[in-house]
Amino acid sequence: MLDEPAAGLNPQEKRDLQSLIDQLRREFGVAVLLIEHDMSLIMGISDRILVMEHGKPITTGTPEQVRNDERVIKAYLGEE
């Protein structure tokens, strides 16, 4: 379980972190529970994503499914 591991990292350090997590997943065949607000890191590293709003799940799916989910768009971008 990693709780906001990218907090305070610069863009290069985030890329390095993503590579390290990918390497650990491949080498050891482990699942990683990642709690993070950096959407580019989440989308780049995850097979499945659970999105929460105010402590409640609003959707789950692949990065592509989550990226296109109206509930996620509304939660992160708000309504017009």
WOZIKA-V89567 format. One record per pair of residues at least 4 apart in sequence whose ideal C-beta (glycine too) atoms are under 7 Angstrom apart, sorted by sequence separation. I is the first residue (numbers start at 1). J is the second residue. D is the distance in whole Angstrom. If there is no record, write none. Layout:
# WOZIKA-V89567
[[I:J:D] [I:J:D]]
This chain:
# WOZIKA-V89567
[[9:13:4] [11:15:7] [12:16:6] [13:17:6] [14:18:6] [15:19:6] [16:20:6] [17:21:6] [18:22:6] [19:23:6] [20:24:6] [21:25:6] [22:26:6] [23:27:6] [24:28:6] [38:42:6] [39:43:6] [40:44:6] [41:45:6] [42:46:6] [52:56:6] [61:65:3] [62:66:7] [63:67:6] [64:68:7] [65:69:6] [69:73:7] [70:74:6] [71:75:6] [72:76:6] [73:77:5] [74:78:7] [9:14:5] [25:30:6] [36:41:6] [52:57:5] [53:58:5] [61:66:5] [74:79:6] [24:30:7] [36:42:5] [52:58:7] [66:72:6] [25:32:6] [42:49:6] [50:57:6] [51:58:5] [59:66:6] [6:14:5] [9:17:6] [34:42:7] [51:59:5] [50:60:5] [59:69:5] [6:17:6] [21:32:6] [34:45:7] [49:60:7] [5:17:6] [34:46:7] [48:60:7] [49:61:7] [59:71:5] [48:61:7] [58:71:5] [59:72:6] [48:62:6] [49:63:6] [58:72:7] [51:66:6] [46:63:6] [49:66:5] [58:75:6] [43:63:5] [51:72:5] [53:75:5] [18:41:6] [22:45:7] [14:38:7] [21:45:6] [43:67:7] [18:44:6] [14:41:6] [18:45:5] [2:32:6] [6:36:6] [4:35:6] [1:33:4] [2:34:5] [3:35:5] [4:36:6] [6:38:5] [2:35:7] [4:37:7] [6:41:5]]
